[in-house]
Amino acid sequence: MDDAGSLEFWQPILGPVGFLVAAGLLLLLLLFLAAVAARLVLFVVRVLLRPWWHALLTLGATVALVATDVVTTTTAVLAWVALLGAGLVSWLFLTVTGRGARAGKGSGGSYRPCSYCHGSGWRDGQMCGLCGGRGAEPA
């Protein structure tokens, strides 16, 4: 009896066209999940973190993406866990110290959201460190 995870098990059931359709749907699902993960990483990098973390996590994301393509699955998973762990630790640090995106709203930090990019890089009338814009002072 064939294993349900093997190609030989599913090909006679689905037929050649059904097998290609199933493979295509699986590929679309994987691409969708990759796009969601990329958007989540970009959200964390652009909104919640400071600019020097942006460079560090961009490098980490590049390493994780390369690792996903060229090395074993275990190494790729470890790279992604390290990347997401770094993002989580930095977000917690910025939230606790009052330097995150919600700074200036009761957290006691001097950084406030930029009215242009809504990032946390605006500080006391200076230019935003994330977008370079000079957002209007928040109320």
N, C-alpha and C positions, 0 to 999 in steps of 0.2 A: 504494500500500500504506500502510495506516494505521500510525501509530506505536503501540507496545505501551503507552505511557504515556498515551494519549489515552482519553477517555471513549467515543468512537465505536468504538474497537477492542474494548473489554471488554463493552459493553452487549449486543451480539447474542450473544456467547458465554455470558454468565451469565444473560441474560434479566432482566426487571425485578425479580423476587423475589430471584434470586441476587445481582444487583447491590446491592440494598438490604441483604441479609445481609452481603455483603463490606464495604460501607461501614460498617455497624454494627460489625462485628468490628474494622475498622481504627480506628474511633472508640474502642472499648473498649481496644484496645492503646495508643492515644495517652493515654487517661485513666490507664491503669495506669502507663505510663512517667512521666507527670506526678506521680502519687502517690508513686512510688518516689523521684523527684527531690526532691519536697517532704520526704519522710521523711529523706532523706540530709542535706538542708540543716538540718532541725530537729535531727537528731542532732549534727551538727557544732556548731550554735549552742548547744544546751543542755548538751552533755557536755564538749566540748573547749575551749570559748572562755569568756572572761571576760564579765561583764555589759555592759560598754561596747561590746564587739564585737557582742553580741546586738542592741543597738539599731542599730548601723551595718549589720549584715547583714540585719536585718529591713527597713530602709529600702532596701537594695540589692535584696532579693528583691521588694519591692513595685514598684520601678522596673523590674526585669526582667520581672515579670508584666504590668505595664502596657505595656511596650515590645513584648512578644510580641503583644499585642492590637491596638495602634494604629499601629505603625510597620513599616518594612520588615523582612524576615527577617534581613538582614545586621545591622541595628542590634540586633534582639532577640538574635541569637546573640552579638554582642559584649557585650551587657549580662549575659547568662548566664555568659560566659567571665570577665568581670570579677568577677562575684559569686563564682563558684567559685574563681577565682584568689585573691581576698581571703581566702576561707575557708582555702584551702590554705596561703597565706603565714602567716596568723595561727596556724594549727595547728602549722606547722613552728616558728614563733617560740616558741610556748608549750612545745612539746616540747623544744626545744634549751635554753631558759632554765629548764626544770624547773617551770613553772607550770601545766602541762596536767593532764589527768585522772589521769595516772600519777605525779604528783608525790608525794613521800613514799615511793616504792617504789624507792629506789635512785637517783633522779634528782637528789637534793640540794635540791629545793625545799621550802618550808615549807607550801605548799598541799597539802591531802590531800582525797581524795574524801569527799563528804558521805554518811553512811550512810543518809540519807533519800532524796535525789534522785540520788545517785551522781555528782553534778557535781563540778567542781574548785573550788568556791567556799568550802569549809570551811577555816578557818585557826586552828590553835592554840586550840580551844575557843570561838571566836567564832561568831556566827550565819553560816550559809551565805549567801554573796552571790548564789547563783542561786535558791534556793527560799525563803530566809528562815527555814528550819527550823534547829534546833540538833541536828544529828546526833550520835550517840555517837562518841566518839573511836575511830578505827580502831586495830586492834592492830598 
